[in-house]
Amino acid sequence: MASSTGKLCGPCEVRYNTTTAVSWCMDCDDGLCSSCLEDHKVNKASNKHQIIPVSQYVEVESVSSLIKQECEEHDQRLTFYCLDHCVTACALCVPEKHKQCSRIKPIEELASNAKTSAELFNVERGFKELENTVDELKNHSQRNIDTIKYQQKNILREIKSFRKQINEHLDNLESNLLKELEDKSDQNKAEINMFLAKLKEKGEKIKSLGKTIHQLKESLSDVQVFLATKGFGEKLREEREWVATVCTQNAAKESVLELSTDPQLKQLVSDLKGFGMIHVVRNPCQIKTDAWEHQRAQLNVPMTTGKEIDQTELKLIREISFGVGKSIKDCAIVNDGRMVFADYNNDEILVRNPEGQLLKSISVDMSPYGLAVISSITVAVTCCKHKTINIVNIDDCVVKQKIKVGKPCCGLSYHADKLYVLAKHTGILEFDLAGNLIRTIPVDVLSSEGYLCFYRDTFCYTCYQDFDESFIACCDDNGTEIWKLNVADSGVTADNYGNFFASNSSDSTLQIVSVDGKKTKKLLDLHDPHKETFLEGVFFDKNSSALLVACTSGTARLYRVI
């Protein structure tokens, strides 16, 4: 009788018996009941096979098609791998097809470190980046719908203003144009919604593949992981091609509604044949595919799972002065290179160009503290005394939304349409962009002065108290502490490898802490006995490999990380 997994014992089926499988042989790719399992273990031909519970096999069954251990041509076990042709081979394939190949290696040898290989990391990171790209496409398309609605309203007002200047003779023409506006708006929104549905389906598939990689690392042998990695690499290339292709199609292009009117409208009211036209302009999609590969190429970063912090150095690019009366807490860099600063004393955020020149000052709630970048034109800032998060459009200089935190709040981080904020005596609060509290992650937040950074399902945060109790800590997504040090008390940001840049306001130093918290290195010492410096917020720009460091004293420094 079949179990809930639907897997039957293979040897029993050969004997025309239907028996529930309790285990699965990964080498034979067959189910085993409890009786056949014992026979399997004592058989010399199979006593070294890898056996896992059938429930565990079900979790990774979707990748079984990627793990081919038998040669389809010779019906022998695949035991070699040709590095010249990048294919597996059995003992008969080698003399038949690979006589001239100089790089034939046993699979066992190549697979010795498969679970920690750079290639598997590359594939896993590739799926994660591809998932992020699909999410970005979805967000971009959703924002396009909002933009179309906004443009529709603007054009409607423009049409009405023209309508007041003409006589009743144009009523019918106006009606026709409004219908055209509505039709084209609805048509484009419908097209985008269809595209969003495809992206959602593709995103779920990519996410599932990404999760499966993690599962197979826990369940499969090195050989099987090695073979699966090759299959996943092909899957990754296929999904990349799909995303790259859709980015060139009309569905991914931004639709812009525009109104063109006759410049001689007022003079030629009685002669007009039409009120105007609604145009749809397709701006090219600006979202980059293969962002991780582009980034590595630009930074010349090798594909590894980490970087020794001993190799990290800083080179000063420029120093920025804010003048008297400024108290800068946090800082950030948006995608176009503009720099944003939180001015705690003056209740505003400052926007400066990449050269450091002031572009605009935007008023926000009292005591702006932590900053997080949401998009190239939108940032979020915690306002400690008002106990709110302000979401600010830095192009329009307006606060679009205020999220009530209800507690003194400081450090802020953004990831996957969620805002994470440090709240005094509470922990890390997770909000969606609509302002709904999703959950509370219990961590030790003893004061209203601290910073927060999110990196790959972990949080790194600081807490400033007195000189003896300040700390920097790292915890997982549930708040379980991973490590804790007393080398920093202020700003914190992650580099491309998961190492953390962290500032210490108490002694005006900047440290880099390894991803596991076991190593630290002092990168800056800005202590000046004649002038108060007080390092605060830090921000690492992953696109340009630049590090922005802010000081309460009213200065900031931009460094190149080398």
C-alpha positions as CSV (number, residue, x, y, z in Angstrom):
1,M,0.0,0.0,0.0
2,A,1.5,3.4,-1.0
3,S,2.5,5.9,1.7
4,S,1.6,9.5,1.7
5,T,4.7,10.1,-0.4
6,G,3.5,7.7,-3.1
7,K,6.8,5.9,-3.2
8,L,6.9,2.1,-3.4
9,C,9.6,-0.4,-2.8
10,G,11.4,-1.2,-6.1
11,P,12.5,-4.7,-5.4
12,C,9.0,-5.6,-4.2
13,E,7.5,-4.2,-7.3
14,V,9.7,-6.5,-9.4
15,R,8.1,-9.4,-7.4
16,Y,4.7,-8.0,-8.1
17,N,4.2,-6.9,-4.5
18,T,3.1,-3.4,-3.5
19,T,5.0,-2.3,-0.4
20,T,5.5,1.1,1.0
21,A,9.1,2.5,0.7
22,V,10.6,3.8,3.9
23,S,14.0,4.6,2.5
24,W,15.5,5.6,-0.8
25,C,18.8,4.5,-2.3
26,M,20.4,7.5,-4.0
27,D,22.8,5.3,-6.0
28,C,20.2,2.9,-7.3
29,D,17.5,5.6,-7.5
30,D,15.0,3.2,-6.0
31,G,12.7,2.9,-3.0
32,L,13.2,0.3,-0.3
33,C,10.9,-1.2,2.2
34,S,12.2,-2.1,5.7
35,S,12.9,-5.7,4.7
36,C,14.6,-4.9,1.4
37,L,16.6,-2.2,3.2
38,E,18.3,-4.8,5.4
39,D,19.1,-6.9,2.3
40,H,20.5,-3.8,0.6
41,K,22.8,-3.1,3.5
42,V,24.4,-6.5,3.7
43,N,24.8,-7.0,-0.1
44,K,28.4,-6.4,-1.1
45,A,27.4,-4.6,-4.2
46,S,25.2,-2.1,-2.4
47,N,26.4,-1.9,1.2
48,K,28.2,1.4,0.6
49,H,25.3,3.0,-1.2
50,Q,23.8,6.2,0.2
51,I,20.5,5.6,1.9
52,I,18.2,8.4,3.0
53,P,14.6,8.5,4.4
54,V,12.0,8.5,1.7
55,S,10.5,11.7,3.1
56,Q,13.8,13.4,2.6
57,Y,14.1,12.1,-0.9
58,V,10.7,13.6,-1.8
59,E,12.1,17.1,-0.9
60,V,14.9,16.8,-3.6
61,E,13.1,14.6,-6.1
62,S,12.6,17.5,-8.5
63,V,16.4,17.5,-9.2
64,S,16.7,13.7,-9.7
65,S,16.5,14.3,-13.5
66,L,19.7,16.4,-13.2
67,I,21.6,13.6,-11.5
68,K,22.5,11.0,-14.2
69,Q,24.8,8.3,-12.8
70,E,24.4,5.8,-15.6
71,C,25.7,6.1,-19.1
72,E,22.8,6.0,-21.5
73,E,24.9,4.5,-24.3
74,H,26.9,1.8,-22.5
75,D,24.6,1.2,-19.4
76,Q,27.6,1.6,-17.1
77,R,28.2,3.9,-14.2
78,L,29.5,7.4,-15.0
79,T,32.8,7.5,-13.2
80,F,34.8,10.1,-15.2
81,Y,34.5,13.7,-16.1
82,C,36.1,15.3,-19.2
83,L,37.2,18.8,-18.4
84,D,38.0,19.4,-22.1
85,H,34.4,18.7,-23.2
86,C,32.6,19.4,-19.9
87,V,30.8,16.0,-20.0
88,T,30.6,12.9,-17.8
89,A,31.9,9.6,-19.2
90,C,31.9,5.9,-18.3
91,A,34.9,3.5,-18.6
92,L,33.9,2.7,-22.2
93,C,33.3,6.3,-23.2
94,V,36.9,7.3,-22.4
95,P,38.6,5.2,-25.0
96,E,35.8,5.7,-27.6
97,K,35.3,9.4,-27.4
98,H,38.1,11.0,-25.3
99,K,41.3,9.4,-26.6
100,Q,42.8,12.8,-27.3
101,C,41.6,14.5,-24.2
102,S,44.3,15.3,-21.7
103,R,42.0,16.3,-18.8
104,I,40.0,13.2,-17.8
105,K,39.4,13.1,-14.1
106,P,37.6,10.7,-11.8
107,I,34.3,12.2,-10.7
108,E,35.1,11.2,-7.1
109,E,38.2,13.3,-7.2
110,L,36.5,16.4,-8.7
111,A,33.5,16.0,-6.4
112,S,35.5,15.9,-3.1
113,N,34.5,19.5,-2.2
114,A,31.3,19.8,-4.3
115,K,29.1,21.2,-1.5
116,T,31.5,24.1,-0.9
117,S,32.7,24.6,-4.5
118,A,32.9,28.0,-6.1
119,E,30.8,26.7,-9.0
120,L,27.9,25.7,-6.7
121,F,28.1,29.0,-4.9
122,N,28.0,30.7,-8.4
123,V,24.9,28.8,-9.3
124,E,23.2,29.4,-6.0
125,R,24.1,33.1,-6.0
126,G,23.0,33.3,-9.6
127,F,19.5,31.9,-8.8
128,K,19.3,34.4,-5.9
129,E,20.3,37.3,-8.1
130,L,17.9,36.1,-10.8
131,E,15.1,35.9,-8.2
132,N,15.9,39.5,-7.2
133,T,15.9,40.6,-10.8
134,V,12.4,39.1,-11.4
135,D,11.3,40.8,-8.2
136,E,12.7,44.1,-9.4
137,L,10.9,43.6,-12.7
138,K,7.6,43.0,-10.8
139,N,8.2,46.1,-8.7
140,H,9.1,48.2,-11.7
141,S,6.0,47.1,-13.6
142,Q,3.8,47.7,-10.6
143,R,5.3,51.2,-10.2
144,N,4.6,51.7,-13.9
145,I,0.9,51.1,-13.3
146,D,1.0,53.7,-10.6
147,T,2.8,56.1,-12.9
148,I,0.2,55.5,-15.6
149,K,-2.6,56.3,-13.2
150,Y,-0.8,59.5,-12.1
151,Q,-0.2,60.5,-15.8
152,Q,-3.8,59.6,-16.6
153,K,-5.0,62.0,-13.9
154,N,-2.6,64.8,-15.1
155,I,-3.7,64.4,-18.7
156,L,-7.3,64.4,-17.7
157,R,-6.8,67.7,-15.9
158,E,-5.0,69.1,-19.0
159,I,-7.8,68.0,-21.3
160,K,-10.3,69.7,-19.0
161,S,-8.3,72.9,-19.0
162,F,-8.4,73.0,-22.8
163,R,-12.0,72.0,-22.8
164,K,-12.9,75.3,-21.0
165,Q,-11.5,77.3,-23.9
166,I,-13.5,75.8,-26.6
167,N,-17.2,75.8,-27.4
168,E,-19.7,73.0,-27.3
169,H,-18.9,72.1,-30.8
170,L,-15.9,70.0,-29.4
171,D,-17.9,68.0,-26.8
172,N,-17.9,64.9,-29.0
173,L,-14.2,65.2,-29.9
174,E,-13.4,65.5,-26.2
175,S,-15.4,62.4,-25.4
176,N,-13.6,60.4,-28.1
177,L,-10.2,61.4,-26.8
178,L,-11.1,60.6,-23.2
179,K,-12.2,57.2,-24.4
180,E,-8.9,56.7,-26.2
181,L,-7.1,57.7,-23.0
182,E,-9.1,55.2,-21.0
183,D,-8.7,52.4,-23.6
184,K,-4.9,52.8,-23.9
185,S,-4.5,53.2,-20.2
186,D,-6.5,50.0,-19.5
187,Q,-4.8,48.2,-22.4
188,N,-1.4,49.0,-21.0
189,K,-2.3,48.2,-17.5
190,A,-3.8,44.9,-18.6
191,E,-0.6,44.1,-20.6
192,I,1.5,44.9,-17.5
193,N,-0.7,42.8,-15.2
194,M,-0.3,39.8,-17.6
195,F,3.4,40.4,-17.6
196,L,3.4,40.5,-13.8
197,A,1.6,37.2,-13.7
198,K,4.3,35.6,-15.8
199,L,7.0,37.2,-13.6
200,K,5.3,35.9,-10.5
201,E,5.2,32.4,-11.9
202,K,8.8,32.6,-13.0
203,G,9.9,34.1,-9.7
204,E,8.3,31.2,-7.8
205,K,10.0,28.7,-10.0
206,I,13.4,30.4,-9.6
207,K,12.9,30.6,-5.8
208,S,12.0,26.9,-5.7
209,L,15.1,26.0,-7.6
210,G,17.2,28.1,-5.3
211,K,15.7,26.4,-2.2
212,T,16.2,23.0,-3.8
213,I,20.0,23.7,-4.0
214,H,20.1,24.2,-0.2
215,Q,18.1,21.0,0.3
216,L,20.2,18.8,-2.0
217,K,23.4,20.0,-0.1
218,E,21.9,18.6,3.0
219,S,20.6,15.3,1.5
220,L,22.8,14.2,-1.4
221,S,26.3,12.9,-1.7
222,D,29.2,15.0,-3.1
223,V,29.0,13.2,-6.4
224,Q,25.3,13.8,-6.7
225,V,25.7,17.4,-5.7
226,F,28.5,17.7,-8.3
227,L,26.2,16.3,-11.0
228,A,23.2,18.3,-9.9
229,T,25.3,21.4,-10.0
230,K,25.9,20.9,-13.7
231,G,22.2,20.5,-14.3
232,F,21.4,23.5,-12.2
233,G,23.9,25.5,-14.1
234,E,22.1,24.7,-17.3
235,K,18.8,25.6,-15.7
236,L,20.3,28.9,-14.5
237,R,21.4,29.7,-18.1
238,E,17.9,28.9,-19.4
239,E,16.2,31.2,-16.8
240,R,18.8,33.9,-17.5
241,E,18.1,33.8,-21.2
242,W,14.3,34.0,-20.4
243,V,14.7,37.1,-18.2
244,A,17.2,38.7,-20.7
245,T,14.7,38.0,-23.5
246,V,11.7,39.5,-21.8
247,C,13.7,42.6,-20.8
248,T,14.0,43.4,-24.5
249,Q,10.3,42.8,-25.3
250,N,7.5,45.4,-25.2
251,A,6.1,43.9,-22.0
252,A,9.1,45.0,-20.0
253,K,9.4,48.4,-21.4
254,E,7.9,51.3,-19.4
255,S,4.7,52.6,-20.9
256,V,4.3,56.4,-20.7
257,L,1.0,58.1,-21.5
258,E,1.5,61.5,-23.2
259,L,-0.9,64.0,-24.7
260,S,-0.1,66.0,-27.8
261,T,-2.4,68.9,-28.6
262,D,-2.5,71.2,-31.6
263,P,-0.4,74.4,-30.8
264,Q,-3.0,76.5,-32.6
265,L,-5.9,75.0,-30.7
266,K,-7.2,78.4,-29.5
267,Q,-7.1,80.0,-32.9
268,L,-8.5,77.0,-34.8
269,V,-11.3,75.8,-32.5
270,S,-13.9,75.7,-35.2
271,D,-11.6,73.9,-37.7
272,L,-10.2,71.2,-35.4
273,K,-10.8,67.6,-36.6
274,G,-9.6,66.1,-33.4
275,F,-9.1,67.1,-29.8
276,G,-5.7,65.5,-29.5
277,M,-4.0,62.1,-29.3
278,I,-2.8,59.8,-26.5
279,H,0.6,58.4,-27.2
280,V,2.3,55.5,-25.5
281,V,6.1,55.9,-25.3
282,R,8.0,52.7,-24.6
283,N,11.1,53.6,-22.6
284,P,13.7,50.8,-22.6
285,C,13.8,48.6,-19.5
286,Q,16.7,49.8,-17.3
287,I,16.9,46.7,-15.1
288,K,20.1,44.8,-15.6
289,T,20.2,41.1,-15.9
290,D,23.1,39.0,-14.5
291,A,23.7,41.8,-12.0
292,W,26.1,39.6,-10.0
293,E,28.3,38.8,-13.0
294,H,28.3,42.5,-14.1
295,Q,29.3,43.6,-10.6
296,R,32.1,41.0,-10.4
297,A,33.4,42.1,-13.8
298,Q,33.4,45.8,-12.8
299,L,35.0,45.2,-9.5
300,N,37.3,42.4,-10.7
301,V,35.9,40.2,-7.9
302,P,36.7,36.5,-8.2
303,M,33.9,34.0,-7.6
304,T,34.5,33.0,-4.0
305,T,32.4,32.7,-1.0
306,G,34.3,35.3,1.0
307,K,37.2,37.7,1.2
308,E,39.8,38.0,3.9
309,I,39.5,41.3,5.6
310,D,43.3,41.6,5.8
311,Q,43.1,42.5,2.1
312,T,40.7,45.4,2.6
313,E,42.1,49.0,2.4
314,L,40.5,52.4,2.0
315,K,41.5,55.2,-0.3
316,L,40.0,58.7,0.3
317,I,38.1,60.1,-2.6
318,R,36.7,63.3,-1.1
319,E,35.7,65.0,2.1
320,I,32.4,66.8,2.5
321,S,31.7,69.6,4.9
322,F,28.1,70.5,6.0
323,G,28.9,73.7,7.9
324,V,28.0,74.8,11.4
325,G,25.0,73.5,13.2
326,K,24.7,70.2,11.3
327,S,24.6,66.9,13.2
328,I,24.8,64.1,10.7
329,K,23.6,60.6,11.8
330,D,23.2,58.2,9.0
331,C,24.1,58.3,5.3
332,A,23.3,56.5,2.0
333,I,24.0,56.4,-1.7
334,V,21.2,55.9,-4.3
335,N,21.8,54.1,-7.6
336,D,22.6,57.3,-9.6
337,G,25.4,58.2,-7.1
338,R,23.5,60.9,-5.2
339,M,24.3,60.9,-1.4
340,V,21.7,61.3,1.3
341,F,22.3,62.4,4.9
342,A,20.1,62.5,8.0
343,D,20.6,65.8,9.8
344,Y,19.5,65.0,13.4
345,N,19.5,68.6,14.8
346,N,17.7,70.3,11.9
347,D,14.9,67.7,11.2
348,E,15.8,67.3,7.6
349,I,17.5,65.0,5.1
350,L,20.2,66.5,2.8
351,V,20.6,65.3,-0.8
352,R,24.0,66.0,-2.5
353,N,25.3,65.1,-5.9
354,P,28.1,62.6,-6.4
355,E,30.7,65.4,-6.1
356,G,29.3,66.3,-2.6
357,Q,27.5,69.6,-3.6
358,L,24.2,70.3,-1.9
359,L,21.1,69.7,-4.2
360,K,18.2,70.0,-1.7
361,S,17.1,69.9,1.9
362,I,13.9,68.0,2.7
363,S,12.0,68.5,6.0
364,V,11.0,65.4,7.9
365,D,9.7,64.5,11.4
366,M,11.8,65.3,14.5
367,S,15.3,63.8,14.9
368,P,16.0,61.9,11.7
369,Y,18.4,59.0,12.5
370,G,18.6,55.9,10.3
371,L,18.4,55.8,6.5
372,A,17.5,53.0,4.1
373,V,17.4,53.2,0.3
374,I,14.2,51.9,-1.3
375,S,14.8,53.0,-4.9
376,S,16.8,55.6,-6.9
377,I,14.3,58.3,-5.9
378,T,12.9,57.0,-2.6
379,V,14.5,56.6,0.8
380,A,13.2,55.9,4.3
381,V,14.3,57.6,7.5
382,T,13.6,56.9,11.1
383,C,12.5,59.9,13.2
384,C,13.5,59.1,16.7
385,K,11.5,61.6,18.8
386,H,8.3,61.3,16.7
387,K,8.6,57.5,16.7
388,T,7.9,57.3,13.0
389,I,9.5,56.1,9.7
390,N,9.2,58.7,6.9
391,I,9.2,57.5,3.3
392,V,10.6,60.4,1.2
393,N,10.7,61.1,-2.5
394,I,14.0,62.9,-2.9
395,D,13.1,64.1,-6.4
396,D,9.8,65.7,-5.5
397,C,11.1,66.7,-2.0
398,V,8.0,65.3,-0.3
399,V,7.3,62.8,2.5
400,K,5.1,60.3,0.7
401,Q,4.1,58.3,3.8
402,K,4.6,58.1,7.6
403,I,4.7,54.7,9.4
404,K,4.0,54.8,13.1
405,V,6.5,52.8,15.0
406,G,5.2,53.8,18.4
407,K,8.6,53.4,20.1
408,P,11.9,55.2,20.0
409,C,13.5,54.0,16.8
410,C,16.9,54.4,15.3
411,G,18.7,52.0,12.9
412,L,16.9,51.1,9.6
413,S,17.3,48.6,6.8
414,Y,15.4,47.7,3.7
415,H,15.1,44.4,1.9
416,A,12.5,42.8,-0.4
417,D,9.8,45.3,0.1
418,K,10.2,45.2,3.9
419,L,11.6,47.8,6.3
420,Y,13.4,46.6,9.4
421,V,13.9,49.0,12.3
422,L,15.6,48.9,15.7
423,A,13.1,49.8,18.5
424,K,14.3,50.5,22.0
425,H,13.6,47.7,24.5
426,T,11.7,45.8,21.8
427,G,13.9,44.4,19.1
428,I,13.8,44.5,15.3
429,L,10.4,45.4,13.9
430,E,9.5,44.3,10.4
431,F,7.0,46.5,8.4
432,D,5.7,46.2,4.9
433,L,5.7,49.4,2.8
434,A,2.0,50.0,3.6
435,G,3.0,50.5,7.2
436,N,1.7,47.1,8.5
437,L,3.7,45.5,11.3
438,I,4.6,42.0,10.2
439,R,6.5,40.7,13.1
440,T,8.9,41.5,16.0
441,I,12.3,39.9,16.1
442,P,13.5,39.8,19.7
443,V,17.0,41.2,20.1
444,D,18.8,43.2,22.7
445,V,18.1,46.9,21.9
446,L,19.0,48.7,25.2
447,S,19.0,52.3,23.9
448,S,17.6,54.5,21.2
449,E,21.0,54.9,19.6
450,G,22.1,52.1,17.2
451,Y,22.2,51.1,13.6
452,L,21.0,48.1,11.6
453,C,22.1,46.2,8.5
454,F,20.5,43.2,6.7
455,Y,22.7,40.7,4.7
456,R,21.6,37.4,3.3
457,D,19.1,36.4,6.0
458,T,21.1,37.8,8.9
459,F,21.0,41.1,10.8
460,C,24.0,43.0,12.1
461,Y,23.2,45.8,14.5
462,T,24.9,48.1,17.0
463,C,23.9,49.6,20.4
464,Y,25.5,52.6,22.0
465,Q,25.3,53.0,25.8
466,D,28.3,53.8,27.9
467,F,31.8,52.8,26.9
468,D,31.7,49.4,28.6
469,E,28.3,48.2,27.4
470,S,28.2,49.3,23.7
471,F,28.4,46.4,21.2
472,I,28.0,45.2,17.6
473,A,26.1,41.9,17.2
474,C,25.0,39.6,14.4
475,C,21.8,37.4,14.6
476,D,19.8,35.2,12.2
477,D,16.4,36.0,10.8
478,N,14.7,34.8,14.0
479,G,16.9,36.9,16.4
480,T,19.2,34.1,17.5
481,E,22.6,35.6,18.3
482,I,25.5,34.4,16.1
483,W,28.3,36.6,17.5
484,K,28.7,39.7,19.6
485,L,31.7,42.1,19.9
486,N,32.5,45.4,21.6
487,V,34.6,46.9,18.7
488,A,31.8,49.2,17.4
489,D,28.8,51.2,18.6
490,S,27.5,53.1,15.6
491,G,27.0,52.7,11.8
492,V,27.2,49.3,10.2
493,T,27.0,48.2,6.6
494,A,27.9,45.0,4.7
495,D,30.3,44.6,1.7
496,N,29.9,42.3,-1.2
497,Y,31.2,39.3,0.8
498,G,29.2,39.7,4.0
499,N,32.0,41.4,6.0
500,F,30.8,44.4,8.0
501,F,32.1,47.9,8.1
502,A,31.3,49.3,11.5
503,S,32.1,52.7,13.2
504,N,32.9,53.4,16.8
505,S,31.7,56.8,17.8
506,S,33.4,56.6,21.2
507,D,37.0,56.6,19.8
508,S,36.3,57.7,16.2
509,T,37.5,54.5,14.6
510,L,36.2,52.4,11.7
511,Q,36.6,48.6,11.8
512,I,35.9,45.8,9.4
513,V,34.5,42.6,11.0
514,S,34.6,39.3,9.2
515,V,31.3,37.6,8.3
516,D,31.8,35.0,11.1
517,G,32.8,37.7,13.7
518,K,36.1,36.0,14.3
519,K,38.4,38.7,12.8
520,T,38.5,42.5,13.0
521,K,40.7,45.1,11.4
522,K,40.9,48.8,12.1
523,L,40.6,50.7,8.8
524,L,40.4,54.3,10.1
525,D,41.3,56.2,13.2
526,L,40.0,59.8,12.9
527,H,40.4,60.7,16.6
528,D,41.6,64.3,16.9
529,P,42.3,65.6,20.4
530,H,41.6,69.2,19.2
531,K,38.3,68.4,17.4
532,E,35.3,66.2,18.1
533,T,34.7,63.8,15.2
534,F,32.3,61.1,16.4
535,L,31.9,58.7,13.5
536,E,28.3,57.7,13.0
537,G,26.6,56.2,9.9
538,V,28.4,54.2,7.2
539,F,27.1,53.0,3.8
540,F,28.8,50.6,1.3
541,D,27.7,51.1,-2.3
542,K,27.9,47.7,-3.8
543,N,27.7,49.1,-7.4
544,S,30.7,51.4,-7.1
545,S,32.6,49.7,-4.2
546,A,32.6,53.1,-2.4
547,L,32.2,53.6,1.4
548,L,30.5,56.7,2.7
549,V,31.3,57.6,6.4
550,A,29.3,60.3,8.2
551,C,30.4,62.2,11.3
552,T,28.1,63.9,13.9
553,S,30.5,66.9,13.8
554,G,29.2,67.9,10.3
555,T,31.5,66.2,7.9
556,A,31.5,63.1,5.7
557,R,34.2,61.2,3.8
558,L,33.9,59.1,0.7
559,Y,36.4,56.2,0.3
560,R,37.2,53.7,-2.4
561,V,37.3,50.2,-1.0
562,I,40.3,48.4,-2.4
